[in-house]
């Protein structure tokens, strides 16, 4: 028999969902059976699969040791000796990081072990003593949004389970205003407007396709934009995501005839410019809550912005300093 004590980061979860994280080798069907047979108890009493766990609860697990043999967590963060993070903002609940282009946010198919953004974030919090894996049953610091490997800009990480649950819901409810800067080829017309369409993802090719009419399996996509400046056949554009589809900004501007500079996947390489990845940065984040945000309500209305967008200054000298971008 093993006992697990519910901590603050475990509180509020259903029993069955907690077990799926804390004992991942235990099949869900067997977990349900063990709950029914009272081989999984809460505070010594019978529990139900939908029992809401509270901080301080003690679970008694009368299950075979084999389900605990394999370590639960990925220890890639232990391989990061010196975390490298460009921190935009940090408090007890969240961490905002300016991700550099070329860095993956998560490992892909087991690749880049110990070299992703989440590895560096977890290593940073572990080394600071803010995250103590041995004291957690199921929670690990996690990202609340993702951006492409070759896109730079703000990524949100949650330090606590409560912050993670709230922010994931706020992302789904579109209560975060995310703005991007991009350099596109040509000059979009009108200078301010909205790109609307239908986006289909081909997972096998790892790319998306945009159409003007509904297609089977396609989802609606919308990007609002504003041309900030044009020169030399290029335009600096601010984009606001209304929907958050994979490669949305890149695919929609390419579909509109204005591919992002350097985007070899959705555009064509322009030999006049020495770029091998898209000129795109998630440069500004506004917390725009329209419903209660619990322990994160203090963030409502706050705006965070990266200190500098290199490509904006490279192709439009002086613009970033003049306009505070």
C-alpha positions as CSV (number, residue, x, y, z in Angstrom):
1,X,0.0,0.0,0.0
2,X,1.2,3.5,-0.8
3,X,-0.1,6.8,0.4
4,X,-0.1,10.1,-1.4
5,X,-0.8,13.4,0.3
6,X,-2.6,16.0,-1.8
7,X,-0.8,19.3,-2.0
8,X,-1.9,22.7,-3.1
9,X,-1.1,22.0,-6.8
10,X,-3.2,18.8,-6.7
11,X,-6.3,20.3,-5.0
12,X,-9.5,20.7,-7.0
13,X,-8.9,17.8,-9.3
14,X,-11.2,14.8,-9.7
15,X,-9.8,11.6,-8.3
16,X,-9.7,9.8,-11.6
17,X,-7.9,12.6,-13.4
18,X,-5.4,12.9,-10.6
19,X,-4.6,9.2,-10.7
20,X,-4.0,9.4,-14.5
21,X,-1.2,11.9,-13.9
22,X,0.2,10.6,-10.6
23,X,0.2,6.9,-11.6
24,X,0.3,7.0,-15.4
25,X,1.1,3.2,-15.6
26,X,-2.2,2.4,-14.0
27,X,-4.7,1.9,-16.9
28,X,-7.9,4.0,-16.6
29,X,-10.1,1.0,-16.6
30,X,-8.2,-0.7,-13.8
31,X,-8.2,2.6,-11.8
32,X,-12.0,2.7,-12.1
33,X,-12.2,-0.9,-10.9
34,X,-9.9,-0.3,-8.0
35,X,-12.0,2.7,-6.9
36,X,-15.1,0.6,-7.1
37,X,-13.5,-2.2,-5.0
38,X,-12.3,0.3,-2.4
39,X,-8.7,-0.4,-3.2
40,X,-8.2,3.3,-3.7
41,X,-9.5,5.3,-0.7
42,X,-9.5,8.9,0.3
43,X,-8.8,9.6,4.0
44,X,-9.5,6.0,4.8
45,X,-13.0,6.1,3.3
46,X,-14.5,5.0,0.1
47,X,-14.2,7.5,-2.8
48,X,-15.8,8.1,-6.1
49,X,-14.1,8.7,-9.4
50,X,-15.4,12.3,-9.4
51,X,-14.4,13.0,-5.8
52,X,-12.8,16.5,-5.7
53,X,-9.5,16.3,-3.9
54,X,-8.7,18.9,-1.3
55,X,-5.2,20.0,0.0
56,X,-4.3,17.7,2.9
57,X,-6.3,14.7,1.7
58,X,-4.5,11.4,2.0
59,X,-5.0,8.7,-0.7
60,X,-4.5,5.1,0.2
61,X,-3.6,3.1,-2.9
62,X,-3.8,-0.7,-2.5
63,X,-2.4,-1.5,-5.9
64,X,0.6,-3.5,-7.1
65,X,4.1,-2.0,-6.9
66,X,4.6,-2.5,-10.7
67,X,2.5,0.5,-11.4
68,X,5.0,2.7,-9.5
69,X,8.2,1.2,-11.0
70,X,8.7,3.7,-13.8
71,X,9.4,7.4,-12.9
72,X,6.5,9.6,-13.5
73,X,8.2,12.7,-14.7
74,X,10.6,13.6,-17.5
75,X,13.9,14.6,-15.9
76,X,15.2,16.5,-18.9
77,X,15.4,19.7,-16.8
78,X,18.2,18.1,-14.8
79,X,20.5,18.1,-17.8
80,X,20.3,22.0,-18.0
81,X,23.2,23.2,-15.9
82,X,22.7,26.9,-16.7
83,X,19.2,27.9,-17.8
84,X,19.1,30.6,-20.5
85,X,15.9,32.7,-20.3
86,X,15.1,36.2,-21.4
87,X,12.5,36.9,-18.7
88,X,9.9,39.6,-19.5
89,X,7.9,39.3,-16.2
90,X,7.8,36.9,-13.2
91,X,5.8,36.6,-10.1
92,X,4.7,33.7,-7.8
93,X,2.2,32.4,-10.3
94,X,3.5,32.9,-13.8
95,X,6.6,33.5,-15.9
96,X,6.7,35.3,-19.2
97,X,9.7,34.5,-21.4
98,X,10.8,36.1,-24.7
99,X,11.7,33.0,-26.7
100,X,14.4,33.3,-29.2
101,X,13.8,32.1,-32.8
102,X,15.2,28.6,-33.4
103,X,14.3,27.2,-30.0
104,X,11.5,24.6,-29.8
105,X,9.1,25.1,-26.9
106,X,8.6,21.3,-26.4
107,X,10.5,18.3,-27.5
108,X,9.2,16.7,-30.8
109,X,9.1,12.9,-30.9
110,X,11.7,12.7,-28.1
111,X,14.2,14.9,-29.9
112,X,16.2,17.8,-28.3
113,X,16.1,16.2,-24.9
114,X,17.1,18.9,-22.4
115,X,17.3,21.7,-25.0
116,X,13.7,23.0,-25.3
117,X,12.2,26.1,-23.7
118,X,10.2,24.1,-21.2
119,X,13.4,22.3,-20.1
120,X,15.1,25.6,-19.4
121,X,12.0,26.9,-17.5
122,X,11.7,23.9,-15.3
123,X,15.5,23.9,-14.7
124,X,15.3,27.6,-13.7
125,X,12.5,27.0,-11.2
126,X,14.0,23.8,-9.9
127,X,17.4,25.5,-9.3
128,X,15.7,28.5,-7.6
129,X,13.9,26.1,-5.3
130,X,10.4,27.3,-6.4
131,X,9.6,23.9,-7.9
132,X,10.3,20.8,-5.9
133,X,9.4,17.7,-7.9
134,X,9.8,15.3,-5.0
135,X,7.0,17.1,-3.2
136,X,4.6,17.0,-6.1
137,X,2.3,14.2,-7.0
138,X,1.3,15.2,-10.5
139,X,2.1,18.9,-11.2
140,X,5.0,20.2,-13.3
141,X,5.4,23.8,-14.5
142,X,3.9,24.0,-17.9
143,X,3.4,26.3,-20.9
144,X,0.1,27.9,-21.5
145,X,0.7,28.9,-25.2
146,X,3.0,27.8,-27.9
147,X,4.7,29.5,-30.8
148,X,6.6,28.0,-33.7
149,X,10.3,27.1,-33.4
150,X,11.4,29.9,-35.7
151,X,9.0,32.5,-34.3
152,X,10.2,34.6,-31.4
153,X,8.3,36.3,-28.6
154,X,6.3,35.9,-25.5
155,X,5.5,32.5,-24.1
156,X,3.5,32.1,-20.9
157,X,4.5,29.5,-18.2
158,X,2.4,28.6,-15.2
159,X,4.2,28.0,-11.9
160,X,1.2,26.6,-10.1
161,X,-1.6,24.2,-11.0
162,X,-4.2,26.8,-10.3
163,X,-2.6,29.4,-12.6
164,X,-2.3,26.7,-15.3
165,X,-6.0,25.8,-15.1
166,X,-7.1,29.5,-15.2
167,X,-4.8,30.5,-18.0
168,X,-5.7,27.5,-20.1
169,X,-9.3,28.5,-19.8
170,X,-8.6,32.1,-20.6
171,X,-6.8,31.1,-23.7
172,X,-9.8,29.0,-24.8
173,X,-12.2,31.9,-24.0
174,X,-9.9,34.3,-25.9
175,X,-9.4,36.6,-22.9
176,X,-5.8,37.2,-23.8
177,X,-4.9,39.8,-26.5
178,X,-1.8,38.5,-28.4
179,X,-0.1,40.9,-30.9
180,X,2.5,39.9,-33.4
181,X,4.9,41.9,-35.5
182,X,5.7,40.6,-39.0
183,X,7.6,41.8,-42.1
184,X,5.6,40.8,-45.2
185,X,6.4,41.1,-48.9
186,X,4.5,43.9,-50.6
187,X,1.9,46.1,-49.1
188,X,-1.4,44.6,-47.9
189,X,-4.6,46.4,-49.0
190,X,-6.4,47.9,-47.3
191,X,-3.7,49.1,-44.9
192,X,-5.9,47.9,-42.0
193,X,-8.3,45.0,-42.1
194,X,-9.0,41.4,-41.4
195,X,-7.9,38.1,-43.1
196,X,-10.7,35.5,-42.8
197,X,-10.8,32.0,-44.2
198,X,-10.7,28.3,-43.5
199,X,-7.6,26.5,-42.4
200,X,-6.9,22.8,-42.9
201,X,-4.0,21.1,-41.1
202,X,-2.0,18.3,-42.8
203,X,-0.2,16.7,-39.9
204,X,1.8,14.4,-42.1
205,X,3.3,17.3,-44.0
206,X,3.4,19.5,-41.0
207,X,1.8,22.4,-42.8
208,X,-1.6,24.0,-43.2
209,X,-3.7,25.2,-46.2
210,X,-6.0,28.2,-46.3
211,X,-9.1,28.4,-48.4
212,X,-11.8,31.0,-48.9
213,X,-14.7,28.6,-48.7
214,X,-15.5,25.9,-46.1
215,X,-13.8,22.5,-46.6
216,X,-14.2,19.2,-44.8
217,X,-12.0,19.2,-41.7
218,X,-11.1,22.9,-42.0
219,X,-11.6,25.4,-39.2
220,X,-12.3,29.1,-39.4
221,X,-9.4,31.4,-39.0
222,X,-9.1,35.2,-38.6
223,X,-6.2,37.5,-38.2
224,X,-6.7,41.3,-37.8
225,X,-3.8,43.4,-39.2
226,X,-2.5,46.9,-39.4
227,X,0.3,48.1,-41.7
228,X,2.7,50.2,-39.7
229,X,5.2,51.1,-42.4
230,X,6.2,50.2,-45.9
231,X,9.5,50.6,-47.7
232,X,11.5,48.8,-50.4
233,X,8.8,46.4,-51.2
234,X,8.3,45.2,-47.6
235,X,5.8,46.1,-44.9
236,X,6.0,46.0,-41.2
237,X,2.6,44.7,-40.0
238,X,1.0,44.3,-36.6
239,X,-1.2,41.2,-36.3
240,X,-3.9,40.4,-33.8
241,X,-4.9,36.7,-33.5
242,X,-8.7,36.3,-33.3
243,X,-8.4,32.5,-33.6
244,X,-5.2,30.6,-32.8
245,X,-4.6,28.0,-35.5
246,X,-1.4,26.3,-36.4
247,X,0.8,28.6,-38.6
248,X,-2.2,30.9,-39.0
249,X,-0.4,34.2,-39.6
250,X,2.1,32.7,-42.0
251,X,-0.5,30.8,-44.0
252,X,-3.0,33.5,-44.2
253,X,-0.6,36.2,-45.4
254,X,0.8,33.8,-47.9
255,X,-2.7,33.0,-49.1
256,X,-3.4,36.8,-49.4
257,X,-0.3,37.2,-51.6
258,X,2.0,38.7,-48.9
259,X,4.1,35.9,-47.5
260,X,6.3,36.6,-44.5
261,X,9.9,37.5,-45.3
262,X,12.1,34.5,-44.9
263,X,9.2,32.0,-44.6
264,X,10.4,29.1,-46.8
265,X,7.4,26.9,-45.9
266,X,4.7,29.2,-47.1
267,X,6.6,31.7,-49.3
268,X,9.7,31.7,-51.5
269,X,13.2,32.6,-50.5
270,X,14.1,36.2,-51.5
271,X,17.8,36.2,-52.4
272,X,18.0,39.9,-51.7
273,X,17.7,39.2,-48.0
274,X,19.8,36.8,-45.9
275,X,17.0,35.2,-43.9
276,X,16.3,31.5,-43.3
277,X,13.3,31.8,-41.0
278,X,10.1,33.9,-40.9
279,X,10.2,37.5,-39.7
280,X,7.5,37.0,-37.0
281,X,7.5,37.9,-33.3
282,X,4.8,37.6,-30.6
283,X,5.8,40.9,-29.2
284,X,2.9,42.1,-27.0
285,X,0.5,40.4,-24.6
286,X,-2.4,41.9,-22.8
287,X,-4.4,40.2,-20.1
288,X,-8.0,41.2,-21.0
289,X,-10.2,39.2,-18.7
290,X,-13.9,39.5,-19.1
291,X,-14.7,36.9,-16.4
292,X,-13.3,36.3,-13.0
293,X,-9.7,35.1,-13.0
294,X,-9.4,34.0,-9.4
295,X,-5.8,34.2,-8.1
296,X,-4.7,35.9,-11.4
297,X,-7.2,38.7,-11.3
298,X,-4.4,41.1,-10.5
299,X,-3.1,40.7,-14.0
300,X,-6.2,42.0,-15.7
301,X,-5.5,45.0,-17.9
302,X,-1.7,44.6,-17.7
303,X,0.3,44.8,-20.9
304,X,3.7,43.1,-21.4
305,X,6.0,43.6,-24.4
306,X,9.4,42.4,-25.5
307,X,12.2,44.9,-25.3
308,X,13.3,44.7,-28.9
309,X,12.3,43.1,-32.2
310,X,15.5,42.7,-34.1
311,X,14.1,42.2,-37.6
312,X,11.8,45.3,-37.2
313,X,14.8,47.4,-36.5
314,X,16.8,45.7,-39.3
315,X,14.3,46.4,-42.1
316,X,12.7,49.6,-40.7
317,X,15.5,51.4,-38.9
318,X,14.4,53.8,-36.2
319,X,10.8,52.6,-36.1
320,X,11.1,50.5,-33.0
321,X,12.7,53.3,-31.0
322,X,10.3,55.9,-32.2
323,X,7.2,53.9,-31.5
324,X,8.3,51.9,-28.5
325,X,8.2,48.5,-30.2
